[in-house]
Every structure is written in C-alpha cells, then in structure tokens.
Amino acid sequence: MQIETPDRILRLKTVLERTGLSRSTMYRKMQDGSFPKNIQISTRCTGWRESAIDAWLQRPMFYSDNSDQ
C-alpha cells in the first residue's frame, strides 16, 4: 500500500527563495502563463502548490500553465 504525500502550499517568500525570481518577474510570468498561478488560501492569503513549483523548476523555459484552457 502506497501512501501519497499531500501537496504542500508554499508562501511567497519560499517560492521566491526556491525559484530565484524577483517578485515582479514572478507575477509577470504568472500573467503570461509561464509560471504556476497562485491559489487563494483565505481572504488575504495566497500560496502555490509545491508540485506546480517543482514542475516549473524542472523545465522553467518550457513551462506552460494550461489550467484555463
């Protein structure tokens, strides 16, 4: 029996540290679909799925967020 590890939610500071991107570059990439979109955690709190960030880190130049299509 295999136990799946839950997908952690990463906060902005952690995402910026892991990716090495500046805040403005990250948000610009989110707008053009070349970086994972954030998810709403609460009214004033957002985060990113760790699996999405890991996928981006594997192939940052070829990442495409197709969640809206």
C-alpha positions in Angstrom: 0.0 0.0 0.0 1.5 3.3 -1.1 0.7 6.5 0.9 0.6 9.7 -1.1 2.2 12.7 0.3 -0.1 15.7 0.4 0.8 18.6 -1.8 2.1 21.4 0.4 1.2 25.0 -0.1 4.2 27.3 -0.3 4.0 31.0 0.6 5.5 33.9 -1.4 8.9 34.1 0.4 9.5 30.4 0.0 8.6 30.4 -3.7 10.9 33.4 -4.4 13.8 31.7 -2.5 13.3 28.4 -4.4 13.0 30.0 -7.8 15.4 32.9 -7.5 12.9 35.1 -9.3 12.1 38.7 -8.2 8.5 39.3 -7.1 7.7 41.4 -10.1 9.2 38.9 -12.6 7.2 36.1 -11.0 3.9 37.9 -11.2 4.7 38.9 -14.8 5.4 35.3 -15.7 2.1 34.3 -14.0 0.2 36.7 -16.2 1.7 35.3 -19.4 1.2 31.7 -18.3 4.9 30.8 -18.0 4.7 30.3 -14.2 2.2 28.5 -12.0 -0.8 30.5 -10.8 -1.3 31.1 -7.1 -4.3 29.7 -5.2 -6.4 31.6 -2.7 -5.9 30.2 0.9 -8.0 32.8 2.7 -9.3 36.3 2.2 -5.8 37.9 2.3 -3.6 34.9 1.8 -2.4 33.1 -1.3 0.1 30.3 -1.9 1.4 28.0 -4.6 1.2 24.2 -4.8 4.6 22.7 -4.2 4.1 20.3 -7.1 3.5 23.1 -9.5 6.6 24.9 -8.4 8.6 21.7 -8.7 7.3 21.2 -12.3 8.3 24.7 -13.2 11.8 24.2 -11.7 12.3 21.0 -13.8 11.7 23.0 -17.1 11.3 26.7 -16.5 11.8 27.8 -20.1 9.2 25.3 -21.4 6.6 25.6 -18.6 3.1 26.4 -19.7 0.1 26.9 -17.4 -2.8 25.3 -19.3 -5.2 25.4 -16.4 -7.5 27.9 -18.0 -7.6 26.1 -21.4 
